[in-house]
Amino acid sequence: MAKNNTTLSAAFSATEEVPTLASGTGVSDGRYVVFPGGEVAQIVKGTTAGTTTPRLKRGLQGTAPDVYVAGAAVTIQDA
């Protein structure tokens, strides 16, 4: 599956698990969300495909949750 690029519609703190995305294209269980600076999160099983508010498991692959501003670019991709 291809990479899908979108942005955050609202600021996202380091402790939150549900971002608000501008587009839900490519959102589905098990895919990864890569944030600016390299933080990797995985879309949690049970998240509705195509939603703009996916539940995430954050800080994967040795990365740490961080704070992001509204408008920050994110990529949704396969593992």
PyMOL commands that set and color helices and strands:
alter all, ss='L'
color gray80, all
select helices_A, chain A and resi 36-38
alter helices_A, ss='H'
color red, helices_A
select strands_A, chain A and resi 4-7+32-34+40-43+56-60+73-77
alter strands_A, ss='S'
color yellow, strands_A
deselect
rebuild
show_as cartoon
